[in-house]
Amino acid sequence: MNSTQNPYQPQRYNTLRPRLFSFAGGLVVAFLIAILTSAASPNLAIGVADDNAFMTPNNRGPVAARDLRLNTVRLFVWWKPGQTSLTLGQQQELEWAQASGRRILASVTGQPLPGQGKWIRPVGVNSQKARNQYVSFLRDLHRRNRGIKDVSIWNEPNLSLFWANRYKAPQRYAALLAASYDALHPLGVRVYGFELHPWRETTRWLSGVGSWLRATNRKRPVFDYVATHPYPLTRNEAPWARHKSPSILSMGDVARLRGKLRTAFRGTAQKRLQVHYTETGWTTAPTSPRRNTPAQQATRMVQAVELAYCQRGVHSFITFLLADDPGEWQTGVIANGWGARKPAYAPYKKAIARIRAHKVKCARFPAAVR
């Protein structure tokens, strides 16, 4: 109903009835507007994961982030076994990033490195000694960067590329989460768990951490937020697409994710299960099996960020890269080499503006994915 139109004719009623109908009609209109534009995440954090754009003295990343109204930047902080403090280079990069004025999410993880024909993969954190070193590194990061209030414990540990030693890996990761939470949470740092790869052993990892909590009879949580990377499974896939495989956790599978979390942590001290999408994207790389046309990327990015705004319990939407990588990861909104803005830039900027103004019509998305 158009709120400027009154289907009732005031002259046909006494002076009281038009006011009553007008009041009731106004309530109906307000209710319908609330239904159509209601958001599960009215304060959705929207950002980008891009070390090259922010861990540098060049300000082109911060300038683009301000123009797009991105308020969050996710960065990798690489940790090596035996390391207990930031290097001078790492500290400098974090200072450059913080100068952007964005909220920083530091993902502290091992780094896969290219070798001769194969990747040299980090083994993970598999002993008490290694956990102590990792936690000392976290404490040093906090001590030297008090402005960083969000820290993620490892990246995609359910993927062997980032955690190569698979023996009891979910349980060892749970122990790392617990030690990290106990070190950082009392200092006012928000701890993110998992950063799940969306298709690999998702149930095993969630249930494994929950089982560890029960087996150890831990009385405290191990994270503040659940982080996941809900990449699309196929090229030009709609963000609300739902998948048959129970292990897949893309954006359209949010109800499955909620169910897995409830099941995994039932009967434990882990009550807070809010979700943050900390990496996703639609690549336009011509050589990628999941390639999209630039127009398709633009459409899907707009749909995805607006869907995230409408999903109950989802609090962040972070895409991978601001400017394209020359290889497969052409998921940015700026061409490789900081060239021209891609077709996605302008509509994505407008979508963010609609979100900031709370003008997204959530009812257009299927109820099963909200």
Protein Blocks (a to p, Z undefined) as FASTA:
>chain_A
ZZkbcfbdfklpcfklmmmmmmmmmmmmmmmmmmmmgcfblmbccddddfklmmccbfkl
mmmmmmnopabdcddddddehiabdcfklmmmmmmmmmnopacdddddddddddehiacd
debjcbfklmmmmmmmmmmmmmmmmmbcbdcehjhklbmklmmblghklmmmmmmmmmmm
mmmmmnopacdehjaafkgoklmmmmmmmmmmmmnopabdfbfbdcdddddfbghiafkl
ccfblkbccfklmmmmmmmmmmmmgoiablblcdcdfbdcddfbfkbmkbccfklmmmmm
mmmmmmmmmpghiabdcdehjbdcfblmlcbfbdehiiaddfklmmmmmmmmmmmnopac
fklpcfklZZ
